């Protein structure tokens, strides 16, 4: 039992570390996005110039921040939820809610996104899809690949959350 507990703890820590590093790295894209938007505004209103590539890059950056930051946000319990009941629960009840929510909501939805987006992403890779706009960014297929990466990272973080809650609940009963 102790070996299983240690293995699950190490697995959870490894997943948490991966998502922590990805989240911290992706957070810098927010600054890049602000700077790009600033440049777009300056170019448009001071020089009456604009480039489709710059405008599309804002969409790419926003997408990357959202998709690659979702598991980091989950790790830090930062997703929006209604806490009317949850906030008044005991720590053990919260652990049960998190465990069951991860098992019956998070994992099925993340797995469905993974399954549903697989062919969509594969089709994009097959033609090396690029922007439909003249002068747009050529790497649409890479952006679409983030759908698979996002759902995979959410599955991993969900598994980490499940392992953490099980360890807590088992420890609470025996500790």
Rosetta silent file (secondary structure, phi, psi, omega in degrees, C-alpha in Angstrom):
SEQUENCE: XXXXXXXXXXXXXXXXXXXXXXXXXXXXXXXXXXXXXXXXXXXXXXXXXXXXXXXXXXXXXXXXXXXXXXXXXXXXXXXXXXXXXXXXXXXXXXXXXXXXXXXXXXXXXXXXXXXXXXXXXXXXXXXXXXXXXXXXXXXXXXXXXXXXXXXXXXXXXXXXXXXXXXXXXXXXXXX
SCORE:     score description
SCORE:     0.000 S_00000001
   1 L     0.000  -40.324 -179.938    0.000    0.000    0.000 S_00000001
   2 H   -65.453  -39.027  178.402    2.845    2.359    0.851 S_00000001
   3 H   -63.389  -43.332  178.694    4.543    1.656   -2.484 S_00000001
   4 H   -63.487  -41.702  178.412    1.314    2.426   -4.350 S_00000001
   5 H   -61.681  -46.651  179.872    0.863    5.637   -2.354 S_00000001
   6 H   -64.452  -40.604  178.961    4.445    6.763   -3.138 S_00000001
   7 H   -63.815  -44.203 -179.836    4.070    5.904   -6.824 S_00000001
   8 H   -67.982  -35.603  176.958    0.823    7.837   -7.130 S_00000001
   9 H   -64.847  -44.727  179.049    2.343   10.796   -5.273 S_00000001
  10 H   -65.270  -39.793  177.854    5.379   10.876   -7.576 S_00000001
  11 H   -62.447  -45.327  179.485    3.171   10.553  -10.667 S_00000001
  12 H   -62.438  -42.836  178.769    0.982   13.402   -9.467 S_00000001
  13 H   -64.027  -38.292  179.404    4.020   15.586   -8.716 S_00000001
  14 H   -64.677  -46.405  178.206    5.474   14.863  -12.160 S_00000001
  15 H   -62.313  -44.615  179.614    2.219   15.847  -13.893 S_00000001
  16 H   -60.167  -40.421  179.366    1.929   18.946  -11.708 S_00000001
  17 H   -64.038  -43.595  178.788    5.495   19.963  -12.591 S_00000001
  18 H   -59.523  -50.570 -178.018    4.835   19.587  -16.321 S_00000001
  19 H   -68.741  -30.989  176.074    1.674   21.692  -16.164 S_00000001
  20 H   -65.045  -46.168 -179.773    3.320   24.247  -13.891 S_00000001
  21 H   -65.163  -43.194  178.674    6.188   24.756  -16.347 S_00000001
  22 H   -63.285  -45.494 -179.537    3.864   24.958  -19.338 S_00000001
  23 H   -61.894  -43.848  178.756    1.586   27.411  -17.527 S_00000001
  24 H   -65.811  -38.295  178.672    4.425   29.669  -16.429 S_00000001
  25 H   -67.182  -45.131 -177.731    5.897   29.658  -19.936 S_00000001
  26 H   -66.491  -29.213 -178.757    2.560   30.351  -21.597 S_00000001
  27 H   -60.156  -27.306  178.045    1.837   33.234  -19.222 S_00000001
  28 H   -68.448  -20.999  177.735    4.554   35.231  -20.991 S_00000001
  29 H   -66.341  -23.282  176.270    2.459   35.085  -24.151 S_00000001
  30 H   -62.534  -44.084  177.846    0.051   37.513  -22.448 S_00000001
  31 H   -63.578  -44.656  178.692    2.749   40.158  -22.449 S_00000001
  32 H   -59.816  -42.682 -179.699    3.617   39.394  -26.068 S_00000001
  33 H   -63.194  -41.698  178.020   -0.065   39.662  -27.000 S_00000001
  34 H   -61.956  -43.045  179.763   -0.401   43.061  -25.301 S_00000001
  35 H   -65.179  -39.518  178.760    2.669   44.335  -27.138 S_00000001
  36 H   -66.377  -43.571  177.918    1.394   43.075  -30.487 S_00000001
  37 H   -61.910  -41.136  177.208   -2.013   44.688  -29.929 S_00000001
  38 H   -58.742  -45.817  178.895   -0.266   47.928  -28.967 S_00000001
  39 H   -62.818  -40.704  178.766    1.744   47.809  -32.197 S_00000001
  40 H   -60.289  -45.817 -178.844   -1.395   47.105  -34.243 S_00000001
  41 H   -64.636  -45.474  179.508   -3.148   50.111  -32.728 S_00000001
  42 H   -61.625  -47.032  179.972   -0.155   52.417  -33.218 S_00000001
  43 H   -62.169  -40.735 -176.726    0.327   51.291  -36.816 S_00000001
  44 H   -70.523  -46.607 -172.177   -3.354   51.633  -37.630 S_00000001
  45 H   -90.078  -23.759  178.035   -4.056   55.026  -36.064 S_00000001
  46 H   -96.465  -33.313 -174.868   -0.727   56.782  -36.520 S_00000001
  47 H  -118.911    2.019  179.950    0.435   55.329  -39.821 S_00000001
  48 L    51.269   43.249 -179.102   -2.812   54.047  -41.353 S_00000001
  49 L  -129.315  148.200  174.818   -1.172   50.658  -41.862 S_00000001
  50 L  -154.048  152.344  178.354   -2.165   47.141  -40.893 S_00000001
  51 L  -128.299  131.465  179.520   -1.009   43.618  -41.559 S_00000001
  52 H   -58.624  -39.956 -177.942   -3.238   40.565  -41.519 S_00000001
  53 H   -58.860  -41.250  179.282   -0.370   38.522  -40.090 S_00000001
  54 H   -67.210  -41.347 -179.555   -0.145   40.750  -37.005 S_00000001
  55 H   -67.314  -39.471  176.798   -3.887   40.621  -36.434 S_00000001
  56 H   -67.590  -31.513  179.568   -3.974   36.858  -36.813 S_00000001
  57 H   -63.299  -30.139  176.393   -1.050   36.531  -34.403 S_00000001
  58 H   -65.599  -41.268  177.792   -3.255   38.019  -31.667 S_00000001
  59 H   -63.959  -43.188  178.109   -5.800   35.257  -32.295 S_00000001
  60 H   -60.622  -47.991 -178.358   -3.024   32.646  -32.189 S_00000001
  61 H   -62.417  -44.172  179.025   -1.596   34.049  -28.959 S_00000001
  62 H   -61.029  -43.419  178.758   -4.999   34.221  -27.307 S_00000001
  63 H   -62.278  -44.546  179.776   -5.727   30.638  -28.346 S_00000001
  64 H   -63.447  -42.221  179.284   -2.395   29.393  -27.033 S_00000001
  65 H   -60.897  -46.663 -178.760   -2.872   31.163  -23.707 S_00000001
  66 H   -66.628  -52.647 -173.222   -6.332   29.681  -23.285 S_00000001
  67 H   -70.089  -42.912 -177.523   -5.633   26.141  -24.505 S_00000001
  68 H   -84.658  -14.288  178.173   -2.224   25.600  -22.944 S_00000001
  69 H   -93.100   -7.528 -176.461   -3.121   27.464  -19.755 S_00000001
  70 H   -62.914  -44.239 -178.896   -6.282   25.458  -18.999 S_00000001
  71 H   -70.919  -33.362  174.977   -4.504   22.625  -17.165 S_00000001
  72 H   -63.428  -43.010  178.691   -2.359   25.120  -15.225 S_00000001
  73 H   -64.193  -41.006  176.290   -5.533   26.912  -14.161 S_00000001
  74 H   -61.853  -43.614  179.527   -7.059   23.582  -13.106 S_00000001
  75 H   -57.469  -37.748 -177.615   -3.929   22.759  -11.107 S_00000001
  76 L   -95.752   13.639  176.694   -4.277   26.041   -9.204 S_00000001
  77 L    55.138   41.447 -175.196   -8.062   25.614   -8.755 S_00000001
  78 L  -101.745    3.582  179.247   -8.638   28.792  -10.736 S_00000001
  79 L   -74.081  149.778 -179.864  -11.576   27.765  -12.908 S_00000001
  80 L   -72.742  133.883  174.181  -14.857   29.559  -12.397 S_00000001
  81 L  -154.386  166.143  178.763  -17.460   27.618  -10.470 S_00000001
  82 L   -88.810  114.374 -174.870  -20.398   28.250   -8.198 S_00000001
  83 L   -98.769   19.779 -177.350  -19.064   27.985   -4.652 S_00000001
  84 L   -59.882  -45.010 -179.741  -22.356   28.402   -2.792 S_00000001
  85 L   -89.558  -45.970 -172.577  -22.295   24.818   -1.518 S_00000001
  86 H   -56.883  -42.682 -175.576  -18.623   23.930   -1.977 S_00000001
  87 H   -64.431  -23.580 -177.636  -17.230   26.715    0.228 S_00000001
  88 H   -93.745   -3.081 -177.437  -19.237   25.506    3.232 S_00000001
  89 L   -81.092  157.991  174.022  -18.155   21.876    2.921 S_00000001
  90 L   -71.532  166.277  179.966  -15.535   20.147    5.032 S_00000001
  91 H   -61.552  -37.691  179.382  -12.152   19.371    3.490 S_00000001
  92 H   -66.759  -42.532  178.374  -13.121   15.700    3.145 S_00000001
  93 H   -65.169  -39.943  176.728  -16.390   16.566    1.380 S_00000001
  94 H   -61.467  -40.030  178.497  -14.510   18.932   -0.936 S_00000001
  95 H   -62.566  -41.504  177.513  -12.088   16.114   -1.749 S_00000001
  96 H   -64.446  -43.605  179.137  -15.032   13.854   -2.648 S_00000001
  97 H   -61.398  -45.367  179.347  -16.626   16.569   -4.815 S_00000001
  98 H   -63.920  -42.029 -179.580  -13.306   17.176   -6.619 S_00000001
  99 H   -63.439  -51.012 -178.123  -12.711   13.440   -7.062 S_00000001
 100 H   -68.695  -36.957  176.446  -16.178   12.702   -8.436 S_00000001
 101 H   -63.053  -39.969  178.225  -16.214   15.855  -10.554 S_00000001
 102 H   -67.561  -42.597 -178.699  -12.899   14.880  -12.108 S_00000001
 103 H   -68.227  -43.151 -170.600  -14.004   11.304  -12.735 S_00000001
 104 H  -103.941   -9.647  177.729  -17.454   12.005  -14.116 S_00000001
 105 H  -120.983  -59.379 -174.919  -17.129   15.478  -15.675 S_00000001
 106 H   -61.225  -56.331 -176.207  -13.538   16.527  -16.358 S_00000001
 107 H   -62.111  -45.982  178.340  -12.128   13.278  -17.759 S_00000001
 108 H   -61.402  -41.053 -179.673  -15.121   12.457  -20.007 S_00000001
 109 H   -67.235  -45.539  179.832  -15.229   15.996  -21.443 S_00000001
 110 H   -63.118  -40.812  177.945  -11.452   16.174  -21.976 S_00000001
 111 H   -66.880  -37.561  177.132  -11.451   12.715  -23.589 S_00000001
 112 H   -64.056  -43.595  178.462  -14.386   13.708  -25.814 S_00000001
 113 H   -60.340  -43.764  177.860  -12.541   16.847  -26.958 S_00000001
 114 H   -58.998  -49.685 -179.000   -9.488   14.701  -27.705 S_00000001
 115 H   -64.167  -46.665 -175.591  -11.558   12.178  -29.663 S_00000001
 116 H   -69.210  -29.548 -176.577  -13.671   14.782  -31.493 S_00000001
 117 H   -91.108  -10.931 -174.740  -10.736   16.952  -32.531 S_00000001
 118 H   -57.452  -52.028 -177.983   -8.429   14.147  -33.685 S_00000001
 119 H   -68.332  -37.835  178.067   -9.743   13.901  -37.263 S_00000001
 120 H   -58.148  -45.319  179.233  -10.158   17.691  -37.499 S_00000001
 121 H   -70.870  -41.068  179.609   -6.484   18.166  -36.611 S_00000001
 122 H   -61.368  -41.628  177.775   -5.360   15.277  -38.839 S_00000001
 123 H   -62.447  -39.093  179.094   -7.177   16.795  -41.826 S_00000001
 124 H   -65.406  -40.744  178.103   -5.461   20.116  -41.144 S_00000001
 125 H   -67.641  -36.230 -177.781   -2.047   18.430  -41.004 S_00000001
 126 H   -59.226  -36.655 -179.540   -2.746   16.497  -44.189 S_00000001
 127 L  -104.514    5.476 -175.226   -3.007   19.700  -46.210 S_00000001
 128 L    46.152   57.853 -173.354   -0.645   21.728  -43.989 S_00000001
 129 L   -53.008  137.575  175.863   -3.470   24.208  -43.570 S_00000001
 130 L  -128.830  178.451 -177.209   -2.609   27.880  -43.616 S_00000001
 131 L   -60.027  144.883  176.111   -4.591   31.074  -43.290 S_00000001
 132 L   -80.110  -15.994 -178.698   -7.390   31.703  -45.758 S_00000001
 133 L   -88.536  140.029  176.208   -6.480   35.380  -45.744 S_00000001
 134 L   -63.852  128.669 -178.943   -3.836   36.743  -48.058 S_00000001
 135 L    82.784    8.997 -179.774   -0.791   37.622  -45.968 S_00000001
 136 L   -83.457  177.394 -178.566   -2.030   35.530  -43.040 S_00000001
 137 L   -74.500  140.279 -173.517   -0.095   33.100  -40.877 S_00000001
 138 L   -87.917   -1.769 -168.470    0.808   29.807  -42.528 S_00000001
 139 L  -111.654   44.832 -179.868    0.678   27.474  -39.505 S_00000001
 140 H   -60.282  -37.276 -179.468   -3.026   26.919  -38.834 S_00000001
 141 H   -62.067  -32.543  176.263   -2.428   23.174  -38.512 S_00000001
 142 H   -70.903  -39.516  177.575   -0.070   23.771  -35.584 S_00000001
 143 H   -63.068  -43.963  178.711   -2.627   25.949  -33.841 S_00000001
 144 H   -64.068  -28.484  177.696   -5.309   23.296  -34.314 S_00000001
 145 H   -63.326  -22.955  178.414   -2.919   20.738  -32.821 S_00000001
 146 H   -65.355  -20.795  174.577   -3.223   22.610  -29.545 S_00000001
 147 H   -61.299  -43.728  179.251   -6.733   21.157  -29.217 S_00000001
 148 H   -69.811  -42.437  178.939   -5.175   17.730  -28.768 S_00000001
 149 H   -62.758  -43.482  179.383   -2.447   19.076  -26.526 S_00000001
 150 H   -59.903  -49.850 -177.844   -4.984   20.939  -24.368 S_00000001
 151 H   -66.309  -36.540  176.572   -7.204   17.914  -23.869 S_00000001
 152 H   -63.626  -43.202  178.086   -4.201   15.674  -23.179 S_00000001
 153 H   -66.289  -36.315  176.748   -2.864   18.082  -20.553 S_00000001
 154 H   -66.664  -39.302  176.271   -6.328   18.321  -18.978 S_00000001
 155 H   -61.654  -46.620  179.386   -6.558   14.516  -18.810 S_00000001
 156 H   -60.816  -46.052 -179.266   -3.144   14.384  -17.150 S_00000001
 157 H   -66.625  -34.280  174.843   -4.019   17.132  -14.663 S_00000001
 158 H   -62.956  -42.411  177.069   -7.340   15.410  -13.974 S_00000001
 159 H   -63.136  -40.389  176.831   -5.483   12.185  -13.211 S_00000001
 160 H   -61.424  -43.969  178.928   -3.156   14.106  -10.907 S_00000001
 161 H   -62.738  -43.671  178.713   -6.140   15.629   -9.134 S_00000001
 162 H   -60.928  -48.200  179.176   -7.799   12.213   -8.803 S_00000001
 163 H   -60.562  -42.742 -179.977   -4.624   10.654   -7.375 S_00000001
 164 H   -62.442  -44.424 -178.604   -4.184   13.546   -4.941 S_00000001
 165 H   -69.476  -39.817  176.621   -7.780   13.320   -3.703 S_00000001
 166 H   -61.794  -46.712  178.522   -7.664    9.519   -3.365 S_00000001
 167 H   -58.616  -40.958  178.786   -4.420    9.782   -1.397 S_00000001
 168 H   -64.683  -48.047 -177.697   -5.987   12.419    0.826 S_00000001
 169 H   -64.491  -40.575  177.729   -9.168   10.389    1.398 S_00000001
 170 H   -67.603  -41.113  177.603   -7.286    7.170    2.105 S_00000001
 171 H   -66.299  -34.964  179.865   -4.909    9.052    4.405 S_00000001
 172 H   -68.215  -33.276  179.804   -7.831   10.755    6.178 S_00000001
 173 H   -77.201  -32.203 -176.035   -9.427    7.370    6.915 S_00000001
 174 H  -103.435   -7.823 -174.180   -6.197    5.762    8.118 S_00000001
 175 L  -102.515    0.000    0.000   -4.434    8.788    9.548 S_00000001
